C-alpha cells in the first residue's frame, strides 16, 4: 500500500531524528522537519530560515498553459510563501534547473526573467545553484535563505484551544482557474483567479506584521489547500478545529470545494488568541483578513453549516 505524503514525511522525520546533530559550528537547529522552514540559530539577534521547493513540469505547471516568466516567478513565490508563514524576510535564493536538451533558450530566458523579477522586488540575491539535463521535462529546485528576529518565528505548533482561525485574501482562486484550463473550453479568463494561479503574491508583509505585533500563535501558508494545511497546523499543535462554512472567503464563482480543498493560493492561515484578535485590522497591505473558525480541544476537524457540525474531509493536493 502506498503511503500518504504525511506518512512519508513523518517516517523521514523519525529516521532523521535518530542521528540528528542539533548543533554544529555555531549553528543550533531550532526547528527541523515539520514546518514551513527550518530554523537555525546563529547569532544573539537573528535566526536563519531555510526552505526548499520543487517545481516540476506536468506536476506544478504545464508549458502549454503557462508562460515561461510566470513559471519562474511562481517557482520563487512558492518558497517566499514559506518564509512569509514564519514571519520572516527572504535574503538569498539558490536555483537549480534540470532542462530538456531540446528546450528553446528563449523559454529559459523567460523563466529567469520572471524569477529575477520577483527576487529584485523583494531585494533578494540569487546566490548560486546548479544545472543538469532532464529526461522528463523542466525541473526547478529553489532554496531560499531568510531571517527573523531570534526566537520570534511563528511556527505551526503554537495554536491553542480557543484561538480564532483567520485567513488572508480569498480562497479557491487558483483551483477555479485550473478547472477552467482543464475544461479545454475557449473562455474569457477571469483576471483574479488566473492572476493567483500564474502570479501568486506571497504575503511577506502580512506575515511580518502578524509576527511583530504578536497577533499570530501559529501560521502556515495555503499551498496545498485549506483543509489539508489546517490539518497540518492542528497536527503540530495537538488540537482540532471548527470552521464556519459561510465565513470562508471566496471569489465568485469559486465553489466551496475549491475554497476548502484547492491549493496554490499561497494565502496565510493563522491563529490568534481571542484577546488579541480585536487588534487585527480588516485588511493589511490591501489584502482582507477573515475569521473563519476556532481551534478546539481534541484532534478532529469540523465544518459548521446551518449551525450543524459535520466532519471536515481532509483533501487538497498531495504528491503521492
Beta strands, then each sheet from edge to edge (+ up, - down):
strand 1: 23-24
strand 2: 27-31
strand 3: 38-41
strand 4: 46-56
strand 5: 89-99
strand 6: 125-133
strand 7: 139-149
strand 8: 164-168
strand 9: 218-222
strand 10: 240-244
strand 11: 267-272
strand 12: 283-284
strand 13: 287-296
strand 14: 301-305
strand 15: 308-311
sheet 1: 1+ 2- 3+ 4- 7+ 5- 6-
sheet 2: 9+ 11- 8+ 13- 10+ 14+ 15-
sheet 3: 9+ 11- 8+ 13- 12+
end
